[in-house]
Amino acid sequence: MMTADPVIQNDPEIQKLKSRIRKSSVLLGRFSDLHSDIVDQFDQIIKTFPPPPPVEVRTHGAHDLQVWESMSGKLSFSFDLQKPFYLPARLGRLLVFLASEAGQENSLGGLLGYRSRLEIQAHLQKTAKPGMQIRRQYVNNVTNLLKAAILLHTGRDLIKSNNELGVRLLLKIGGLHGLEATTAHKWL
């Protein structure tokens, strides 16, 4: 083991540096304790506040769904003149399919009706790549993905599922616009 040179150990600058290091170590320890105290006090204060209200998700139906197609063939959508958003092809096709439901004028609120899961499965199979088999569970997966995407982009819960009836888009009858100007109408 090597011993330090006595001249270096007695150098006043080295001693001053060692003293500063010890002081900074003590100050860092105090700072850490102070920080812990602040965090504890903050946690106690937070507990005195009432819980925040739940995030409200709007569930009323949309009046208008506008569809646009870019030069590259990608579809963009906008509900009730909100900011347009893009959906991947599979989700866009499902949205167009749900929005094209004829509906009945006497339906509750004048909204589109339900599409059965078998109808959706047949539609997805028709628009799938050759050789791809669409399973019933895939219908639920794609429906949930579409619901999440619409909720993300619009803040609205516009896809409703029912075990017996199927899936519906909460859109006013006749609210789909712009479909004729796109190639999406060929999917129907």
RALINFEN-V128966 format. One record per residue. N is the residue number from 0. SS is DSSP state (2 for helix, 1 for strand, 0 for the rest). NEAR is the number of other ideal C-beta (glycine too) atoms within 8 Angstrom. D_CENTER is the distance of its C-alpha to the mean C-alpha in whole Angstrom. Layout:
n: {N | N}
ss: {SS | SS}
near: {NEAR | NEAR}
d_center: {D_CENTER | D_CENTER}
This chain:
n: {0 | 1 | 2 | 3 | 4 | 5 | 6 | 7 | 8 | 9 | 10 | 11 | 12 | 13 | 14 | 15 | 16 | 17 | 18 | 19 | 20 | 21 | 22 | 23 | 24 | 25 | 26 | 27 | 28 | 29 | 30 | 31 | 32 | 33 | 34 | 35 | 36 | 37 | 38 | 39 | 40 | 41 | 42 | 43 | 44 | 45 | 46 | 47 | 48 | 49 | 50 | 51 | 52 | 53 | 54 | 55 | 56 | 57 | 58 | 59 | 60 | 61 | 62 | 63 | 64 | 65 | 66 | 67 | 68 | 69 | 70 | 71 | 72 | 73 | 74 | 75 | 76 | 77 | 78 | 79 | 80 | 81 | 82 | 83 | 84 | 85 | 86 | 87 | 88 | 89 | 90 | 91 | 92 | 93 | 94 | 95 | 96 | 97 | 98 | 99 | 100 | 101 | 102 | 103 | 104 | 105 | 106 | 107 | 108 | 109 | 110 | 111 | 112 | 113 | 114 | 115 | 116 | 117 | 118 | 119 | 120 | 121 | 122 | 123 | 124 | 125 | 126 | 127 | 128 | 129 | 130 | 131 | 132 | 133 | 134 | 135 | 136 | 137 | 138 | 139 | 140 | 141 | 142 | 143 | 144 | 145 | 146 | 147 | 148 | 149 | 150 | 151 | 152 | 153 | 154 | 155 | 156 | 157 | 158 | 159 | 160 | 161 | 162 | 163 | 164 | 165 | 166 | 167 | 168 | 169 | 170 | 171 | 172 | 173 | 174 | 175 | 176 | 177 | 178 | 179 | 180 | 181 | 182 | 183 | 184 | 185 | 186 | 187}
ss: {0 | 0 | 0 | 0 | 0 | 2 | 2 | 2 | 2 | 0 | 0 | 2 | 2 | 2 | 2 | 2 | 2 | 2 | 2 | 2 | 2 | 2 | 2 | 2 | 2 | 2 | 2 | 2 | 2 | 2 | 2 | 2 | 2 | 2 | 2 | 2 | 2 | 2 | 2 | 2 | 2 | 2 | 2 | 2 | 2 | 2 | 2 | 2 | 0 | 0 | 0 | 0 | 0 | 0 | 0 | 0 | 0 | 1 | 0 | 0 | 0 | 1 | 0 | 0 | 1 | 1 | 1 | 1 | 1 | 0 | 0 | 0 | 0 | 0 | 1 | 1 | 1 | 1 | 1 | 0 | 0 | 0 | 0 | 0 | 1 | 1 | 0 | 0 | 2 | 2 | 2 | 2 | 2 | 2 | 2 | 2 | 2 | 2 | 2 | 0 | 0 | 0 | 0 | 0 | 0 | 0 | 0 | 2 | 2 | 2 | 1 | 0 | 0 | 0 | 1 | 0 | 2 | 2 | 2 | 2 | 2 | 2 | 2 | 2 | 2 | 2 | 2 | 0 | 0 | 0 | 0 | 0 | 0 | 0 | 0 | 2 | 2 | 2 | 2 | 2 | 2 | 2 | 2 | 2 | 2 | 2 | 2 | 2 | 2 | 2 | 2 | 2 | 2 | 2 | 0 | 1 | 0 | 0 | 1 | 1 | 1 | 1 | 0 | 0 | 0 | 1 | 1 | 1 | 1 | 0 | 1 | 1 | 0 | 0 | 0 | 1 | 1 | 0 | 2 | 2 | 2 | 0 | 2 | 2 | 2 | 2 | 2 | 0}
near: {2 | 3 | 4 | 6 | 6 | 6 | 6 | 8 | 8 | 8 | 8 | 6 | 6 | 10 | 9 | 8 | 8 | 8 | 8 | 8 | 8 | 8 | 8 | 8 | 8 | 8 | 8 | 8 | 8 | 8 | 8 | 8 | 8 | 8 | 8 | 8 | 8 | 8 | 8 | 8 | 8 | 8 | 8 | 8 | 8 | 7 | 6 | 5 | 6 | 3 | 4 | 4 | 5 | 4 | 4 | 5 | 8 | 7 | 6 | 4 | 9 | 12 | 7 | 10 | 14 | 10 | 15 | 12 | 11 | 8 | 3 | 4 | 7 | 7 | 15 | 12 | 14 | 12 | 12 | 7 | 5 | 8 | 5 | 9 | 10 | 8 | 12 | 6 | 7 | 9 | 12 | 12 | 13 | 14 | 14 | 15 | 13 | 14 | 13 | 9 | 12 | 6 | 11 | 7 | 6 | 3 | 11 | 4 | 6 | 8 | 13 | 14 | 10 | 9 | 12 | 8 | 11 | 6 | 9 | 16 | 12 | 8 | 12 | 15 | 9 | 7 | 8 | 8 | 4 | 4 | 4 | 6 | 5 | 9 | 6 | 7 | 6 | 10 | 14 | 10 | 8 | 13 | 13 | 8 | 9 | 13 | 12 | 8 | 11 | 14 | 12 | 6 | 8 | 10 | 5 | 11 | 11 | 14 | 13 | 8 | 9 | 9 | 4 | 4 | 7 | 12 | 14 | 15 | 12 | 13 | 16 | 12 | 12 | 5 | 12 | 11 | 8 | 9 | 12 | 5 | 7 | 11 | 6 | 12 | 8 | 5 | 10 | 6}
d_center: {62 | 62 | 63 | 62 | 65 | 67 | 67 | 63 | 62 | 65 | 63 | 63 | 59 | 58 | 59 | 57 | 54 | 54 | 55 | 52 | 49 | 51 | 50 | 46 | 46 | 47 | 45 | 42 | 42 | 43 | 40 | 38 | 39 | 39 | 35 | 35 | 37 | 34 | 31 | 33 | 34 | 31 | 29 | 32 | 31 | 28 | 29 | 31 | 28 | 27 | 23 | 21 | 20 | 17 | 14 | 15 | 13 | 15 | 16 | 19 | 20 | 19 | 22 | 22 | 20 | 21 | 21 | 22 | 23 | 23 | 26 | 24 | 23 | 20 | 19 | 17 | 16 | 16 | 16 | 19 | 20 | 16 | 15 | 15 | 12 | 13 | 12 | 14 | 17 | 17 | 14 | 16 | 19 | 18 | 17 | 20 | 22 | 20 | 21 | 25 | 26 | 29 | 29 | 32 | 33 | 34 | 30 | 29 | 28 | 28 | 25 | 25 | 26 | 24 | 24 | 26 | 24 | 27 | 27 | 23 | 24 | 27 | 25 | 23 | 26 | 28 | 25 | 25 | 27 | 30 | 31 | 28 | 28 | 25 | 25 | 24 | 21 | 20 | 19 | 17 | 15 | 14 | 14 | 12 | 10 | 10 | 10 | 6 | 6 | 8 | 7 | 4 | 7 | 10 | 9 | 11 | 12 | 14 | 14 | 17 | 19 | 22 | 24 | 27 | 26 | 23 | 20 | 20 | 18 | 19 | 21 | 24 | 27 | 28 | 24 | 23 | 25 | 25 | 25 | 29 | 29 | 26 | 27 | 24 | 27 | 29 | 26 | 27}
